[in-house]
Amino acid sequence: MRAVVFQHEEHEGPGLLGPVLQEAGFTLVPRFRAVRREDVDAELLVVMGGRMAVYESDQHPFLRQELGILMARLAYERPCLGFCLGAQLLASAAGADVFPGKNGLEVGVGPVRWTADAQKDPVLSGARPRAAVAHWHGDTYQPVPDATLLASTDRYTQQAFRLGTSYGFQFHLELTATEMGRWIDLEADSLQQRGKNLQELKAQLPKLKAAEADNTEVLHRLAHHFARVAAGR
């Protein structure tokens, strides 16, 4: 089974997700800022995050190509998984507007609240009501047509959704504490320009480290969900 991974930044790979997908029987097929037509037919499409925005496709033409692949997959009811920018692209492909969030940049380690629908979700049921995850986004999106809201934060309501067999997560379930520390270092100037305290952000990393086992378990459930979907096609 192929899991095509759309990656937009060199340092933003599948992280914790990669090993659990391989364990579930998937072969990872990386694509860096590029698509192939056969990606429509892959057993799974994973779309990662990135610095760019959904509405910046004029500057980043590959985003328009990715949206085309996502729209086709949704039409064919083929599963997709998106993180951060990937979730926003999935939301846009489903007909939701994506735009800069009025509550500003959400970055750091913080809780998300799973909704009552998430507690009944075939993948997320049994997860703790609140999870510590990595956040790094300034954009948000409208409620996704025909989707089920799965998670929210105090800053932004739209944090995760299920659409058919596909899932979108505005936050970074796949990110380890070590990698988030690296991201903070890479983006130090930008973060400081936006009024963020680097030491405060790094002080949150032990919370993410402590949550890695729980977050990996959610990713494990997702991977096996997608494997079951592929087996049933």
N, C-alpha and C positions, 0 to 999 in steps of 0.2 A: 504494500500500500504506500502511495506517495503522499507526503505532507509537504506541499510547496510553501516556502516561507518567504514572504515579501519583506525585505529588510531595507531600511532607509538610512541608517547610520552605521558606520563600521563598528561602533562600540555597543550597538543595541541588537544583540542576537537573541536567540530563543531562551537563553538562560536555563532556569530550572525546568522549563517545558521540554527542552530537547531530549533529555534522557527518558522522561516518562512517555513521550511519544514513541521513542524507539523501543522501549519495553513493551508498549502496546502493539508493536508490529509495524510501525510506520518507518519509512525511509525518508529522511529529511532532504529536500531538494531546494537549495538556497537560490534566491533571486535578489540581486542588489540593484535597486532602482530600475528594474526592468521586468517585463512580463513576457510570457509566451502564450500563444493561443491555446495550447494544450493544457494550460493551467486551469481552464474551465472544467476539465474532466478529472482533475486530481481527486483522490479520495478525501483530501482535506486541504484547505487553504488557510494559512496562518498569516496575519498581517501585523507587523510590529510597529513600534512607535517611531517618532522622528521629530526634528526641530520644525519642519514645515507644517503648514496648515492645509486642511482640505480645500479651502477657498483660494489657495495659491497655486492652482494647477497651471496658470499661465507661466509662472516661473519654474514650475516643476512638472513638465508634461507627463512624466511617468505616473503621477497621481491620477490623471485622467484615464490612463490605460488601466490602472488598477481598479478604478471605479467601474470601468466597463466589464472587467472580469468578475468583480463582485456582483454587479447587477445581473450578469448572465447566470452566475451560480445560484443566486437567490431565485431567479426565475425557474431554474431547473431543480430547485430544492436540494442543492448540494451544500454540505456544511462548510462554514467559515468560522474562524476564531480571530478576534481582533483585540489588541491591547493598545490603549491610549490613542494615538493617531489611527491605529488599525480599527479601533472601535468606532471612532468618528467617521472613518471611511465607510465602514459597514452601515452605520446609521444613515449616512448620506445616500448610499446605494439603495437603502430601503425607503428613501423619500423624506428624511428628516433634515432640517436646516442645521448647519454647523456654524458657530460664530464665536467671537471672543466672549468669554464669560464675564459678566458684570462684577463678579466677586474676586476677580484678579487671579493671580497665579496660585495654584494649589500645589505645593511642593513640600516633600518631607515624608516622614513615617507617621501615619495616623490611622485611626479606625475607619472602617466602613461598617454600616449597618445592613445586614441582609434583611430583605423585606419578608413579609409573611408569605408571599408567593415563592421566594427563594427557599423558604423552609419546606415547601411542597415540591420544589423542583427535583426532577429525577437525578440531577448531578449534585446540586448544592444541599439537598435535604440532609440534615444531620450536622451541618457546619455550625460552628459557634455563632450566636447572634451577632457578635462583633468580631471583626478580624483586623489585625494590624497589617497594613500593606504600604507599599511605596507609591506616593503620588508625585506626578510631575506633569502638570498640564495647565494651560490658561484658557483653552477653548472648551466649549461644551456644545450640547446639541438639544434639539427639541425632543419630546417623547417620540420614540420610533414607532411609526404606524404598525399596528398589529403585533407589537412586541410586548413582552412582559418585563416590567421593571424588577430588577433583582437586588439592587444595592443603592444606597445613598450616603452622603455625608452632610454635615451641617453647612458646608460651603456650597455644594452642588448636589442637586437631587439626582440627576442622571449620572449614575456611576457604573451600572451594569445592566445588561438586558439579554433576554433570550428571544430569538426570532426563528421559529421553526426548530431546526436542529442546530442553528448557529448561535454563537454567544459573543457578546462584546463586553469588554472590561475597560473602563476609563483609567483604572489604576493598573499598576504593574505587579500582577501576581507572580510573574516569572522572575522578578528581580531579587538577587541576593543582597545581603547587607554589604558584602565586599564590593560588588559591582556598583551599588548605589554610591558608596564612598568614592569610587573611581569617577562616576558621573559628576559628583559634586566638585571634585578636583578639576575635571575637564571644563566645567561650566562655571568655575569660580568667579571670573570677572563678570559674566552675565548675571549671575545670581546676586552679586554685591551691587551691581548697577540697579537691580530691581528691589533693593532694600532687604535682602535676605542675609541672615547671619550664618556664616559657614560653620562656626563652632556649634551653634544650636542645632543645625541640621545634622552634623556628625554625631552629636550627643544622642540623637534619636536612633542611630543605627543598631544598638543592642536590642531594641524592641523588634526591629525587623529580623535580626538574627534569631531571636527567640520564637518568632512566628514562622520561620522557614518550613518547619515540619508540617504545620497545619496548612500552609499555602501550597506545599508540594502535594499534600493529600488531595486538595481541591483540583490541582492540575492532573493528578493521577486519575481522578474520577472523570475529568474532561476527556483525557486521552482515551480512556476505555469507552466512554460514550461515543466518541467519534469512530472508534474501531467497530463498535456494534452497528452504527449507522452504515459504515462501509460494508460490513458483512451482509447487511440487509438489502443492499442496492441490487 
